[in-house]
Amino acid sequence: MDRFTEEQTKAHLLITNAEYRDLSDRHHEYDEQLVALEAKDRLTYDEQMEEQRLKKLKLQTKDKMQAILSQHLLAAV
């Protein structure tokens, strides 16, 4: 798969697919929250647990986005 074509498909999905767009927004929110936590010198226990939770959610969201992308790419073949 050509990387340029994959990026074009992602851009297309962001415009045309509400589920993909929602997942992308959530992925970005999780990333921003993680950056804020990682900027701290030390994390409390609760912050460490939140960091783990956010990382899992971010990965699950990315996996769902990839599944939509793969399905869309396969349908185009």
C-alpha positions as CSV (number, residue, x, y, z in Angstrom):
1,M,0.0,0.0,0.0
2,D,1.3,3.4,-1.0
3,R,1.8,5.6,2.0
4,F,0.5,8.6,0.1
5,T,-2.7,6.7,-0.8
6,E,-3.2,5.7,2.8
7,E,-2.9,9.3,3.9
8,Q,-5.3,10.4,1.2
9,T,-7.8,7.8,2.4
10,K,-7.4,9.0,6.0
11,A,-8.1,12.5,4.9
12,H,-11.1,11.4,3.0
13,L,-12.4,9.4,6.0
14,L,-12.1,12.4,8.2
15,I,-14.4,14.3,5.9
16,T,-16.9,11.5,5.0
17,N,-17.0,9.1,7.9
18,A,-18.4,10.4,11.2
19,E,-17.3,7.4,13.2
20,Y,-13.7,7.7,12.0
21,R,-13.8,11.5,12.7
22,D,-15.1,10.9,16.2
23,L,-12.4,8.3,16.9
24,S,-9.7,10.7,15.5
25,D,-11.0,13.5,17.8
26,R,-10.9,11.2,20.8
27,H,-7.4,9.9,19.9
28,H,-6.2,13.5,19.8
29,E,-7.8,14.3,23.2
30,Y,-6.2,11.3,24.8
31,D,-2.8,12.3,23.3
32,E,-3.2,15.9,24.7
33,Q,-4.0,14.5,28.2
34,L,-1.0,12.2,28.1
35,V,1.3,15.0,27.0
36,A,0.1,17.0,30.0
37,L,0.7,14.1,32.4
38,E,4.1,13.4,30.9
39,A,5.1,17.1,31.4
40,K,5.0,16.6,35.1
41,D,8.2,15.8,37.0
42,R,6.4,13.1,39.2
43,L,3.0,11.5,39.0
44,T,0.9,10.6,41.9
45,Y,-0.5,7.0,42.0
46,D,-3.8,8.2,40.7
47,E,-2.1,10.1,37.8
48,Q,-0.1,6.9,37.0
49,M,-3.3,4.9,36.8
50,E,-4.9,7.7,34.7
51,E,-1.8,7.6,32.4
52,Q,-2.2,3.8,31.9
53,R,-5.9,4.2,31.3
54,L,-5.4,6.9,28.7
55,K,-2.7,4.9,26.9
56,K,-5.0,1.9,26.7
57,L,-7.9,4.1,25.4
58,K,-5.6,5.7,22.9
59,L,-4.4,2.4,21.6
60,Q,-8.0,1.0,21.4
61,T,-9.1,4.1,19.5
62,K,-6.1,3.8,17.1
63,D,-6.9,0.1,16.5
64,K,-10.6,1.0,15.6
65,M,-9.4,3.7,13.3
66,Q,-7.0,1.3,11.6
67,A,-9.8,-1.3,11.2
68,I,-12.0,1.3,9.5
69,L,-9.1,2.4,7.3
70,S,-8.3,-1.2,6.3
71,Q,-11.9,-2.0,5.5
72,H,-12.1,1.1,3.3
73,L,-8.9,0.3,1.5
74,L,-10.0,-3.3,0.9
75,A,-13.3,-2.1,-0.5
76,A,-11.5,0.2,-2.9
77,V,-9.5,-2.7,-4.4
